[in-house]
Amino acid sequence: MSGAHLWRGILEEYADRMPVTADTPVVTLREGGTPLIHSEELSERTGCEVHLKFDGSNPTGSFKDRGMTVAISKAKEAGAQAVICASTGNTSASAAAYAGKAGMTCGVVVPKGKIALGKLAQALVHGAKVIQIDGNFDEALILSRELADAYPVELVNSVNPYRIDGQRTGAWEICDQLGSAPDVHVMPVGNAGNITAYWRGYQEYSADGVTDRLPVMRGYQAAGAAPLVLGHPVEQPQTIATAIRIGNPASWQPAVDAAAESGGSIRSVTDREIIAAFRLIARHGVFAEMASAASVAGLLQLHEAGEIEPGQRIVCVLTGHGLKDPEWAISGAAEPVTIPADRDAAARELGLEA
Ligand SMILES: *Cc1c(COP(=O)(O)O)cnc(C)c1O
């Protein structure tokens, strides 16, 4: 036995559960295999065993890569020359990278001025054609669907079923890492594809006897963009968590079903709660993006409401990396100090005593 196992990406690691054949050209950047990080801080606060599934460590910095490797591989298999997507940022970053790897043309439609700089940079460096619209994500998705209907271009938003197929792997990895399914699964919800995918993943592992239980699914929207909580679309969704700034989720019904069937819920957290959660995990070494922090904010809200039992095993998904939006992170942090390049001056600043 060599002892070494190099992660091959989700299509090869979970080949027997994926919609691929020997003829499928696998387009991969070795996505998935992301860390499950035990959080001492959150465990202590809640009296539970809390783990953070850090999907910000995917190749393009978000979980979108799990679905994109499948969607782009299948598009290539079908002979597509070009792909299109609407995006709040991370889908376009991922689509651009995988299309680049596959040698395909990529078009992305984004709401003007509403996507984080890092995400825009990614789409541009990977060579995507970026179209900004004076409109929100929901309008960008309608436009992208119309293009895919009328022209020879493959839509790679999460309405593309291959995206959801790939995103199921997040659930399988968590089960494989823990040796069982968690008691409670907490995650942010935007267009609602990911919660749909996670629930399917957990259900399949359970149905096949790989795991002996199903988690309670707890989804969190931002309070200013919470259509699933309100029960109707939101015309002008507002939140600092741009990745979940969505007013009319494409996977509405499956997300609501996932919450109901699992005995869970879809609720909302305020931007204030999101920022507090963001700071808390950042202080403890994990730099996730604002939308991701909605899961931790949700856990803290559940704890405060007395709705989680001590001793439970809980996973919060952190969907994207904090470096996507450094401007925002810096704006809320303390200014660095400037001193002469002197040992004792530096020691004084650090509060060190000889
Ligand atoms: C896309 C995204 C979400 C929302 O996922 P949905 O599948 O749209 O619910 C949350 N966080 C981040 C970082 C994302 O990129």
The ligand as a Gaussian input file, in Angstrom:
#p B3LYP/6-31G(d) Opt

LIG

0 1
 C      -24.535000      30.047000      -4.612000
 C      -24.186000      30.312000      -3.210000
 C      -25.102000      30.147000      -2.157000
 C      -26.529000      29.778000      -2.372000
 O      -26.702000      28.474000      -2.867000
 P      -28.077000      28.100000      -3.564000
 O      -27.863000      26.771000      -4.174000
 O      -28.315000      29.153000      -4.589000
 O      -29.119000      28.114000      -2.499000
 C      -24.661000      30.359000      -0.865000
 N      -23.394000      30.745000      -0.605000
 C      -22.500000      30.912000      -1.581000
 C      -21.120000      31.338000      -1.229000
 C      -22.848000      30.702000      -2.923000
 O      -21.946000      30.891000      -3.875000

